[in-house]
Every structure is written in structure tokens, then in C-alpha cells.
């Protein structure tokens, strides 16, 4: 694996507290913004500590983290925990406490989807 990609993976893992999670998949996505600039995004699926693979139907189990991050800026574009469950050591939000989520997302430039 390329060192730059490993660096972004490690950054996401550390920043989000995914130390106990297992990286299941990662893909590089390419898009073009309105300024005609190419944006590369690293899309990752992290399985929670107690899970080693998808279930029989290929679905993500509860607690799986789906993370998209801009490779160049290290800015998170999306962070989703399946069924709202997280085993991460990082951020924890009450989904009803939108003010805390907005404040943190502005500070860290994170979109929590």
C-alpha cells in the first residue's frame, strides 16, 4: 500500500478513535468539483472489534464505521456509524444534541452523516 494512503488511514483511525476497529475495505474515489478541480476521496469501512467480516447477507453489522476523507486536505467528508452504534474511543454524540455536533464539526471540519 502507498505510504500516503497509509498515512491518511492512520490519521482517520487515530482522530476518530478507531484503534480497536478492523479496516475491512478502502477505495479511492475521484470527483470533480464546480471549479473543475479533481478531488480524491479515501472511502473506508471499519468493522467493530467483535466482528471480523460482513454477515451472511453482506450487510454491515451495527457499529461499522463508514468514513470518507479528502486525501489531500485530510478533511472528513462523511462519518457514519451503522445503526448509530459506536465502539470508537473518539467522538461520542447524542444524536439529539445537534448543537454539540455542529460545534465539533465546524472545529474539526467534519460532516457527520
C-alpha positions in Angstrom: 0.0 0.0 0.0 1.2 3.5 -0.8 2.7 5.4 2.2 0.4 8.4 1.5 -2.7 6.2 1.7 -1.4 4.5 4.9 -0.9 8.0 6.4 -4.5 9.0 5.7 -5.8 5.7 7.1 -3.7 6.2 10.3 -4.9 9.8 10.6 -8.6 8.7 10.4 -8.0 5.8 12.8 -6.3 8.0 15.4 -8.6 11.0 15.0 -11.8 9.0 15.2 -10.6 6.6 17.9 -10.9 3.5 15.7 -7.9 1.8 17.3 -9.9 -1.4 18.1 -11.7 -1.4 14.8 -10.5 -3.5 11.8 -10.2 -1.9 8.4 -12.3 -4.1 6.1 -12.2 -2.1 2.8 -10.8 1.0 1.3 -11.3 2.6 -2.1 -10.1 5.8 -3.7 -12.9 7.8 -5.3 -12.4 10.6 -7.9 -14.8 13.5 -8.4 -14.7 17.0 -10.0 -16.0 20.0 -8.1 -17.7 23.1 -9.5 -14.3 24.7 -10.1 -13.3 21.8 -12.3 -10.8 20.6 -9.7 -10.2 16.9 -9.2 -10.9 15.7 -5.7 -9.7 12.3 -4.4 -11.5 10.8 -1.5 -10.5 7.7 0.5 -13.6 5.7 1.4 -13.2 3.2 4.2 -15.3 0.6 6.1 -14.1 -0.2 9.6 -15.6 -3.2 11.4 -16.1 -3.0 15.2 -13.8 -5.0 17.5 -16.1 -8.0 17.9 -16.8 -8.5 14.2 -14.4 -10.0 11.6 -16.5 -9.9 8.4 -19.9 -8.9 6.9 -22.8 -11.0 7.9 -24.2 -13.7 5.6 -26.3 -11.2 3.6 -23.2 -8.9 3.0 -24.7 -6.2 5.2 -22.6 -4.1 7.6 -23.2 -5.0 11.2 -24.2 -2.5 13.8 -21.2 -0.3 14.9 -19.5 -0.5 11.5 -17.9 2.9 10.7 -18.1 4.2 7.1 -15.6 7.1 6.7 -14.9 9.3 3.7 -11.9 11.7 3.9 -10.3 14.0 1.3 -6.9 12.6 0.6 -5.1 15.9 0.2 -6.7 18.0 2.9 -7.4 15.3 5.5 -10.8 16.8 5.8 -13.6 14.3 6.7 -16.4 14.4 4.3 -18.6 11.8 6.0 -18.6 9.7 9.1 -21.4 7.2 9.6 -21.8 4.5 12.3 -24.3 1.8 11.3 -27.4 1.9 13.5 -25.9 4.8 15.4 -23.7 2.5 17.4 -20.1 3.3 18.0 -17.3 1.4 19.8 -14.8 4.2 19.0 -12.7 5.9 21.6 -13.1 9.2 19.8 -16.1 11.4 19.5 -19.4 10.4 21.0 -22.6 12.3 20.2 -26.1 12.1 21.4 -28.0 12.3 18.1 -30.5 14.7 19.7 -27.7 17.1 20.7 -27.3 18.9 17.4 -25.6 22.0 18.8 -22.6 19.9 20.1 -22.4 18.1 16.7 -22.4 21.3 14.8 -19.8 22.9 17.0 -17.5 19.9 16.8 -18.0 19.5 13.1 -17.1 23.1 12.4 -14.0 22.9 14.6 -12.8 19.6 13.1 -14.4 20.3 9.6 -16.3 17.0 9.9 -19.6 16.2 8.4 -21.4 13.6 10.4 -24.0 11.9 8.3 
